[in-house]
């Protein structure tokens, strides 16, 4: 029997600061999909664009959704960590390292989602960490509340069994077996640390995004694409 894509959900339907809503069928997030996976009837599938956040040592030669007609974009967030960087001792620490080292990929993420025609699937291996930071950035840039971002992040707790099953089948499983148990959890303090950093910036999350190389035009384009 074909499996559902693990940890798959549409992040649309949440309210932004100006009262508009994030549209359905625009941003999907999930764990690593397989070619044989199916999606619930209310999910736009297959997506028009797939943003794969995994590194080369986790990836297949050909992405499983490449034959579906989706355009595949690889933004390997962890590969951006500079040589000599001390390993993160917690997920909270890892998320902050991504903000410090993978900024160029996060800018490209916003550009790609903002100009996408149709649904964009954002995924890593588990669909909760790199994907969680990326989706949090998109939602905060269009004005979704801190509480709304946290609620979406915590939805991955309901998919832990499906995530674990998928992680045992895909490249990188031997490395993941050496990680502390916390790295397989969904700790709220990890995403709260990211949100704290954005909120503490003088210009908020938009100011942070402009500082790392994004532009006001990218933010406006993202809002035009995602908000109804």
Backbone as a ProteinNet text record, in pm:
[ID]
protein_1_A
[PRIMARY]
XXXXXXXXXXXXXXXXXXXXXXXXXXXXXXXXXXXXXXXXXXXXXXXXXXXXXXXXXXXXXXXXXXXXXXXXXXXXXXXXXXXXXXXXXXXXXXXXXXXXXXXXXXXXXXXXXXXXXXXXXXXXXXXXXXXXXXXXXXXXXXXXXXXXXXXXXXXXXXXXXXXXXXXXXXXXXXXXXXXXXXXXXXXXXXXXXXXXXXXXXXXXXXXXXXXXXXXXXXXXXXXXXXXX
[TERTIARY]
84.5	0	88.3	53.7	132	113.6	223.4	220.8	190.1	136.2	127.4	265.6	289.3	414.5	423.4	531.8	540	546.2	475.7	479.4	438.9	350.5	305.9	190	197.8	84.8	94.9	-20.5	-33	-33.9	55.6	63.3	-29.2	-109.3	-203.6	-319.2	-398	-514.1	-489.2	-365.5	-332.7	-337.6	-375.4	-392.9	-261.6	-242.5	-126.5	-164.8	-66.8	-87.5	-189.6	-201.9	-293.4	-434	-461.7	-593.6	-610.9	-519.8	-526.3	-479.9	-508.7	-475.7	-368.3	-284.7	-192.6	-276.1	-259.4	-340.3	-308.7	-411.3	-391.7	-324.2	-263.2	-201.3	-85	-18.1	99.2	225	221.6	337.7	299.4	365.9	355.8	487.8	483.4	606.6	594.6	709.2	704.3	842.8	845.3	969.6	1004.6	1112.5	1156.5	1050.1	999.5	899.7	966.2	889.2	936.3	851	899.7	829.4	691.9	677.9	553.8	455	494.1	405.2	279.2	175.4	53.8	26	-65.3	-102.2	-252.6	-300.3	-444.6	-509.5	-639.2	-710	-710	-696.3	-701.9	-565.9	-463.7	-329.3	-299.8	-248.9	-211.3	-90.2	-111.1	-3.4	-11.2	101.4	236.6	256.6	352.7	381.1	446.1	435	500.5	649.6	685.2	824.1	856.8	973.4	1022.9	1153.1	1158.9	1282.2	1336.5	1445.1	1509.5	1623.3	1612.9	1710.4	1822.4	1827	1926.3	2063.3	2165.8	2302.8	2326.9	2439.5	2467.7	2476	2528.6	2543.7	2412	2302.8	2170.7	2086.3	2137.4	2052.4	2074.5	1969.4	1975.8	2031.9	2067.5	2115	2007.7	1884.9	1771	1663	1611.1	1508.3	1384.8	1322.7	1207.1	1090.9	1077.7	966	1003.6	1127	1169.9	1085.4	1042	963	818.3	777.9	640.2	619.4	728.4	720.4	753.1	775.9	811.1	951.1	969.8	1104.7	1171.6	1293.2	1364.5	1474.4	1474.8	1578.2	1641.9	1772.9	1844.4	1910.1	1872.5	1932.1	1983.9	2106.2	2158.3	2203.1	2112.4	2138.7	2257.3	2265.7	2374	2509.7	2512.6	2639.9	2702.5	2622.6	2674.4	2754.3	2748.2	2823.6	2972.1	3040.4	3180.1	3269.5	3375.2	3468.4	3521.6	3528	3576.6	3468.8	3344.7	3235	3208.4	3201.2	3177	3040	3029	2898.6	2798.1	2676.3	2570.5	2540.7	2522.1	2491.2	2341.4	2261.3	2116.5	2055.1	1927.3	1859.7	1849.1	1829.4	1824.5	1954	2066.7	2195.3	2211.4	2163.6	2173.3	2091.9	1972.3	1888.8	1957.1	2021.2	2088.9	2210.3	2277.6	2388.1	2337.3	2219.9	2163.8	2139.9	2090.6	2069.5	2200.6	2306.2	2435.6	2508.1	2494.5	2579.3	2506.2	2376.1	2304.4	2217.3	2253.4	2168.3	2146.5	2250.4	2234.5	2130.1	2121.4	2019.8	1880.6	1870.4	1740.7	1689.5	1778.7	1738.9	1686.4	1757.2	1714.6	1581.7	1560.1	1432.1	1317.2	1333.1	1228.4	1205.9	1313.3	1300.9	1222.6	1258.8	1194.5	1046.2	1013.6	873.4	791.9	851.8	780.2	745.3	824.4	800.8	744.6	716.6	666.8	525.6	498.7	365.1	306.6	219.2	164.1	221	195.6	236.2	386	446.7	587.5	595.8	665.2	694.1	833.5	842.7	971	995.6	1109.7	1136.9	1285.5	1317.1	1454	1446.2	1504.4	1490.4	1366.8	1362.2	1249.1	1136.1	1167.2	1065.4	1030.2	1122.4	1090.7	1196.4	1320.6	1429.3	1467.5	1539.1	1569.6	1441	1347.5	1217.5	1145.9	1155.5	1089.7	1141.1	1273.1	1331.6	1291.1	1293	1260.5	1115.9	1024.8	883.1	855.2	921.8	904.9	942.7	1051.2	1093	987.4	937	835.5	711.1	666.5	544.4	563.7	677.5	700	714.5	776.3	792.5	658.5	557.9	427.6	335	386.8	311.8	235.3	262.6	198.8	256.3	173.5	215.9	316.2	388.8	481.5	407.8	289.3	211.6	169.4	135.9	98.8	213.9	333.3	452.6	483.2	475.3	502.3	401.5	274.4	171.2	199.8	241.7	275.4	396.2	498.3	618.2	583	497.6	466	379	320.8	242.3	326.9	458.1	545.2	546.8	507.5	502.1	403	300.4	198.7	246	361.7	410.7	539.5	574.8	705.7	724.8	622.1	635.7	659.4	582.9	600	736	781.6	913.7	1022.3	1016.4	1118.2	1123.1	1005.3	999.7	1066.7	1041.9	1102.7	1253.7	1298.9	1442	1522.3	1459.8	1531.2	1552.1	1484.8	1488.3	1569.6	1613.5	1673.7	1821	1899.2	2041	2062.8	2174.9	2208.5	2166.8	2104.5	2052.4	2162.7	2280.1	2388.8	2438.6	2446.4	2486	2379	2253.3	2146.2	2140.5	2184.6	2183.3	2280.5	2377	2474.6	2430.4	2318.9	2275.1	2207.8	2216.2	2143.4	1993	1919.9	1774.8	1701.5	1750.5	1682.7	1672.7	1769	1769.2	1654.8	1591	1476.6	1344.3	1351.8	1232.7	1191.8	1087.8	1037.9	1028.5	1142.9	1141.6	1103.1	1002.6	952.4	1058.5	1150.3	1252	1345.7	1354.3	1441.1	1388	1259.3	1204.5	1187.1	1163.9	1153.3	1284.6	1398.7	1526.9	1541.9	1493.5	1496	1406.7	1287.6	1193.5	1245.8	1311	1369.8	1474.7	1556.5	1661.9	1601	1498.5	1433.4	1364.7	1295.1	1221.8	1315.3	1435.6	1530.6	1599.9	1591.3	1655.5	1583.8	1658	1600.2	1486.8	1498.5	1393.5	1304.7	1308.9	1229.3	1277.8	1191.8	1233.2	1263.3	1189.7	1217.5	1353.6	1384.2	1515.5	1627.4	1605.6	1705.8	1724.7	1614.4	1621.1	1694.5	1670.4	1741.3	1890.1	1922.9	2063.2	2140.4	2075.7	2147	2152.2	2096.2	2106.1	1975.4	1863.5	1733.6	1697.7	1588.9	1545.1	1398.4	1359	1219.3	1129.2	1179.5	1100.8	1070.9	1168.3	1145.1	1035.1	1037	934.7	797.8	789	661.2	610.6	701.8	663	613.5	680.5	637.6	495.9	468.7	336.9	230.4	264.2	168.1	136.4	236.2	217.3	141.6	171.6	117.9	-12.8	-38.4	-153.4	-274.9	-390.2	-516.5	-595.2
-119.4	0	124.7	220.8	344.1	425.6	485.6	564.4	710.8	780.2	925	986	1100.5	1173.1	1204.2	1164.3	1189.5	1338.9	1377.1	1514	1617.2	1577.3	1668	1753.6	1882.7	1970.3	2097.3	2155.9	2285.8	2389.7	2487.2	2585.2	2704.4	2698.1	2805.2	2807.1	2914.2	2926.5	3000.6	3044.5	3118	3267.6	3346.4	3490.1	3564.8	3664	3752.6	3879.8	3966	4083.1	4180.4	4190.1	4288.2	4233.7	4116.5	4057.5	3966.1	3971	3877.6	3739.1	3639.5	3500.9	3446.7	3359.6	3285.1	3187.6	3192.1	3110.2	2961.6	2880	2736	2707.5	2592	2546.1	2633.8	2697.4	2778.2	2722.8	2695.5	2640.3	2507.3	2402.2	2271.6	2243.4	2166.3	2125.2	1977.2	1908.1	1764.3	1711.8	1587.1	1510.8	1469.7	1395.7	1354.3	1269.4	1314.1	1234.2	1123.7	1022.4	919.2	922.8	857.3	858.6	792.6	695.3	620.3	679.4	786.4	847	902.7	910.6	980.6	1090.7	1177.1	1288.4	1287.4	1340.1	1351.1	1432	1411.4	1476	1628	1681.5	1827.5	1894.5	1819.1	1873.5	1883	1998	2015.9	1928.4	1823.1	1727.5	1674.7	1664	1700.3	1851.4	1900.3	2043.8	2088.5	2217.9	2273.2	2293.3	2327.5	2354	2275.9	2213.8	2143.2	2208.2	2255.2	2309.1	2207.1	2143.7	2037.9	2100.2	2094.6	2159.7	2066.7	1945.7	1847.7	1872.2	1816.8	1821.4	1704.8	1709.6	1609.5	1468.2	1453.3	1319.3	1257.4	1333.9	1282	1255.6	1291.3	1299.1	1183.4	1156.7	1059.3	1125.9	1045.1	1103.2	1185.7	1136.3	1205.3	1216.9	1336.5	1356.1	1273.3	1209.1	1123.4	1193.1	1324.2	1395	1457.5	1433.7	1493.3	1443.4	1317.3	1261.9	1308.7	1380.2	1428.9	1557.6	1615	1742.1	1861.6	1838.3	1947.1	1998.8	2129.4	2186.4	2168.6	2115.9	2085	2188	2249.3	2344.9	2295.4	2281.5	2235.7	2353.3	2374	2478.4	2409.3	2355.4	2271	2352.6	2379	2471.6	2429.1	2301	2257.6	2262.5	2253	2260.6	2398.4	2496.7	2633.1	2656	2562.2	2580.3	2585.3	2685.4	2706.2	2600.3	2557.7	2460.8	2509.5	2419.7	2456.2	2500.4	2514	2551.6	2440.6	2475.1	2375.2	2312.3	2179.9	2115	2167.3	2181.4	2226.4	2116.9	2156.2	2060.4	2044.4	2124.3	2116.7	2164.1	2133.8	2183.8	2334.8	2391.9	2538.1	2599.7	2539.3	2587.8	2568.7	2455.4	2429.4	2530.8	2562	2657	2793.8	2835.9	2966	2963.7	2848.4	2836.7	2854.8	2800.8	2818.3	2965	3039.3	3182.5	3253.9	3212.4	3279.3	3240.5	3114.5	3064	3041.8	3017.4	2979.7	3092.5	3215.7	3328.4	3339	3307.5	3321.8	3224.5	3105.6	3010	3054	3115.6	3163.5	3277.4	3362.8	3467.6	3404.4	3304.2	3237.7	3166.1	3110.4	3047	3146	3265.3	3366.5	3406.6	3420.1	3455.7	3347.7	3222.6	3113.2	3101.5	3105.2	3091.8	3211	3329	3447.9	3449.2	3383.7	3385.4	3253.6	3159.5	3027.6	3038.9	2959.4	2950	2815.5	2817.5	2693.6	2661.8	2540.8	2499.9	2472.5	2516.3	2488	2392.4	2281.3	2188.8	2219.7	2243.9	2264.9	2143.7	2079.1	1960.9	1947.4	1874.9	1831	1680.2	1624.3	1480.6	1453.8	1516.3	1496.4	1595.5	1709.1	1810.2	1892.1	1898.8	1972.1	2074.9	2058.4	2144.5	2248.5	2209.3	2302.7	2354	2263.8	2304.2	2396.9	2367.8	2450.5	2592.8	2610.4	2744.7	2816.8	2746.3	2807.9	2853.6	2768.4	2804.2	2916.2	2911.3	3019.4	3153.9	3158.2	3282.7	3332.5	3243.3	3283.6	3338.1	3269	3311.8	3443.7	3460.6	3586.2	3703.2	3681.2	3790.1	3839.3	3752	3796.8	3837.6	3839	3894.2	3796.4	3666.2	3568.2	3585.9	3575.1	3599.5	3496	3532.9	3441	3314.2	3333.3	3218.8	3127.5	3186.8	3106.9	3024.7	3082.3	3010.4	2894.1	2918.1	2812.4	2698.8	2733.7	2630.8	2542.1	2602.9	2523.1	2434.3	2488.8	2412	2288.2	2304.1	2194.4	2086.2	2114.1	2011.8	1889.4	1907.6	1794	1689.8	1727.7	1630.1	1518.2	1549.1	1448.7	1349.3	1375.5	1290	1217.6	1213.6	1159.3	1015	932	792.5	780.4	854.7	851	906.1	1010.1	1066.6	963.3	898.9	799.5	686	642.1	534.4	575.7	698.5	745.2	764.1	815.3	838.9	710.2	598.7	470.4	418.7	480	428.4	514.2	631	724.9	749	800.2	827.2	916.3	890.9	968.2	901.9	783	719.3	677.8	644.3	602.4	720.7	838.3	957.1	993.6	987.9	1025.3	935	809.7	716.9	758.7	846.3	891.5	1018	1077.8	1204	1181.7	1279.7	1270.7	1260.2	1194	1177.7	1309.7	1417.3	1546.7	1591.6	1549.5	1593.9	1531.4	1430.2	1369	1420.3	1510	1564.5	1695.4	1758.6	1885.7	1983.7	2031.5	2118.3	2261.5	2312.5	2445.8	2552.4	2529.9	2631.7	2651.1	2551.8	2565.8	2673.3	2666.3	2768.7	2901	2896.8	3021.8	3100.3	3030.1	3098.7	3172	3111.8	3177.3	3301.4	3285.3	3398.2	3510	3473.1	3573.5	3656.8	3589	3661.6	3759.4	3716.7	3807.2	3922.4	3890.9	3994.9	4097	4051.8	4142.1	4235.6	4204.5	4289.8	4424.1	4529.8	4664.5	4676.3	4609.1	4615	4493.2	4414	4291.9	4193.2	4098.3	3994.9	4053.9	4158.2	4219.7	4287.8	4357.5	4419.9	4318.5	4206	4097.3	4045.9	4025.1	3973.5	4070.3	4198.3	4296.8	4297.6	4277.4	4277.5	4159.9	4046.4	3928.9	3926.2	4026.3	4033	4029.2	4014.6	4020.8	4163.1	4179.5	4312.7	4332.9	4459.7	4492.1	4441.3	4441.5	4390.8	4241.8	4165.7	4022.5	4000.6	4081.2	4068.5	4102	4208.5	4248	4142.8	4085.9	3981.3	3858.3	3822.8	3709.3	3731.9	3851.8	3882.9	3878.7	3927	3921.1	3775.9	3690.6	3550.3	3471.8	3495.1	3409.8	3457	3586.1	3638.1	3661.5	3633.3	3655.3	3764.2
0	0	0	-83.4	-90.3	36.7	82.1	204.1	172.5	273.5	263.7	284	224.4	248.4	397.5	465.2	610	642.4	747.8	800.4	696	605.9	499.9	549.2	524.3	550.4	466.3	445.3	380.1	491.1	485.5	594.1	569.8	464.4	437.8	536.7	529.7	615.6	744.5	767.5	889.5	860.3	958	939.2	952.4	866.1	873.3	948.4	972.5	1058.1	1002.7	871	811.7	791.7	847.6	835.5	716.3	621.4	509.6	554.4	470.7	504.6	411.4	464.7	378.9	296.8	166	76.6	91.6	73.2	59.1	-75.2	-86.5	-211.9	-256.7	-160.1	-192.5	-126.9	2.9	72	135.9	92.7	156	225.9	332.8	399.5	434.7	435.4	463.6	495.8	539	543	399.6	385.2	252.4	183.3	69.2	-3.3	-84.9	-117.6	-209	-335.4	-438.1	-566.9	-555.9	-466.6	-454.8	-354.4	-286	-186.7	-250.9	-170.3	-210.9	-109.3	-143.1	-56.2	-35.9	77.5	97.2	-14.3	-34.5	-144.5	-134.4	-12.7	3.2	-9.5	-50.2	-69.7	-218.7	-262.6	-403	-434	-515.4	-539.2	-681.7	-750	-704.9	-706.7	-630.4	-628.2	-758.2	-786	-905.2	-881.3	-757.6	-720.4	-594.6	-592	-473.2	-430.3	-306.1	-250.2	-151.8	-189.7	-113.4	-32.4	99.1	186.9	231.6	179	223.4	161.2	227.3	175.7	81	9.7	-92.8	-35.9	86.6	142.2	187.8	178.8	213.6	89.6	-25.8	-144.4	-240.8	-318.3	-425	-550.8	-649.4	-774.8	-843.2	-839.7	-899.3	-792.1	-773.7	-671.9	-706	-606.6	-633.9	-703.7	-688.1	-751.7	-885.7	-929.7	-1056.6	-1172.9	-1167.5	-1277.5	-1275.5	-1169.6	-1160.1	-1240	-1288.1	-1358.1	-1270.7	-1141.9	-1051.3	-1082.3	-1065.5	-1074.2	-938.6	-937.5	-813.8	-791.3	-674.4	-635.9	-506.6	-505.7	-386.4	-316	-190.2	-106	20.1	16.8	125.1	246.1	336.6	446.7	532.7	566.5	655.2	587.1	455.8	383.8	393.2	435.8	446.4	574.4	668.7	792.8	761.1	811.2	777.7	841.9	772.2	830.1	964.7	1059.9	1192.2	1287.5	1236.9	1324.3	1425.2	1551.9	1655.7	1635.7	1647.5	1630.9	1732.5	1689.6	1779.8	1881.3	2005.9	2111.3	2131.8	2064.4	2075.6	1945.4	1926.5	1807.7	1810.1	1928	1937.8	1886	1922.8	1874.9	1725.6	1673.9	1530.4	1451	1497.6	1426	1417.8	1526.1	1525	1432.5	1423.5	1328.2	1185.2	1156.5	1022.3	990.9	1088.4	1066.1	1038.4	1106.7	1092.1	964	921.6	812.5	680.1	683.9	561.7	508.6	540.1	503.2	352.3	272.6	127.4	72.8	135	92.3	136.6	253.9	300.6	213.3	166.7	72.5	-56.5	-105.8	-229.2	-209.6	-92.4	-59.9	-76.1	-19.1	-27.9	-174.1	-249	-391.3	-467.4	-444.9	-517.7	-483	-355.7	-315.6	-365.3	-360.3	-402.8	-550.1	-632.1	-777.1	-828.8	-739	-781.3	-837.9	-938.7	-997	-955	-857.8	-805.5	-668.9	-622.8	-488.1	-481.7	-371.9	-344.7	-225.8	-243.2	-133.5	-80.7	48.9	115.8	204.8	188.1	269.6	297.4	404.3	431.6	449	554	577.6	663.1	781.5	872	847.9	787.9	763.5	885.8	981.8	1104.7	1144.4	1104.2	1150.9	1045.8	943.5	835.6	771.8	753.3	699.7	796.3	926.2	1026.3	1027.5	1020.8	1017.3	889.2	777.8	648.9	643.5	686.3	683.9	783.4	899.2	997.2	936.4	860.2	796.9	698.8	615.3	518.1	587.2	689.9	758.8	831.6	896.1	967.4	870.2	754.5	657.6	603.7	599.4	550	664.3	788.3	899.1	984.7	970.9	1060.3	1200.1	1300.6	1437.9	1486.4	1587.7	1653.4	1697.7	1754.4	1802.3	1687.5	1574.3	1458.4	1405	1406	1360.4	1454.6	1583.8	1681.3	1667.2	1647.2	1632	1511.4	1400.7	1282.7	1310.7	1376	1407	1489.2	1588.6	1680.8	1617.3	1501.2	1432.6	1398.6	1385.9	1353.3	1465.1	1585	1693.8	1664.7	1586.2	1555.2	1449.6	1391.4	1282.1	1318.2	1445.2	1484.1	1438.8	1449.4	1408.9	1258.5	1180.2	1035	994.2	1064	1035.5	1062.7	1178.5	1214.6	1114.1	1068.9	970.2	840	794.7	669.9	684.8	798.4	818.9	815.1	851.2	848.5	706.8	608.7	472.2	375.7	418	323	354.6	258.8	282.7	403.6	474.5	593.1	722.7	714.1	836.2	933	881	970.9	1053.7	992.3	1068	1169.4	1128.1	1219.6	1341.9	1326.9	1439.3	1549.5	1517.7	1618.1	1690.1	1649.2	1707.5	1842.3	1931.8	2059.4	2033.5	2123.1	2104.1	2082.6	2143.2	2130.2	1985.1	1903.5	1764.8	1684.7	1740	1673.8	1730	1828.4	1892.2	1825.2	1879	1825.5	1942.7	1992.8	2110.7	2076.6	2147.2	2114.9	2135.3	2231	2257.4	2138	2050.1	1932.8	1838.8	1806.7	1716.4	1790	1920.3	1995.8	1990.9	1991.1	1981.6	1849.7	1741.7	1610.7	1611.2	1663.1	1667.2	1756.6	1866.9	1955.7	1881.9	1800.9	1729	1629.2	1559.1	1464.1	1536.5	1645.1	1717.8	1781.5	1818.3	1883.3	1784.6	1655	1555.4	1549.8	1528.6	1526.3	1425.7	1315.3	1212.9	1211.2	1318.1	1320.3	1216	1179.9	1085.1	947.9	906.9	776.7	778.9	886.8	898.5	895.6	963.3	961.6	819.2	748.1	612	520.3	534.2	452.1	484.5	611.2	652.6	594.8	574.3	523.5	370.5	305.7	159.9	85.5	157.1	91.6	55.9	-17.2	-57.7	-21.2	-12.6	14.2	-98.1	-222.3	-334.4	-318	-266.5	-243.8	-141.2	-35.5	69	12.5	-66.7	-124.9	-223.4	-301.6	-395.1	-321.1	-211.2	-129.9	-77.9	-31.4	21.9	-87.7	-206.6	-317	-353.3	-346.8	-384.8	-279.4	-154.2	-48.2	12.3	11	84.7	-4.2	52.5	-19.7	48.8
[MASK]
++++++++++++++++++++++++++++++++++++++++++++++++++++++++++++++++++++++++++++++++++++++++++++++++++++++++++++++++++++++++++++++++++++++++++++++++++++++++++++++++++++++++++++++++++++++++++++++++++++++++++++++++++++++++++++++++++++

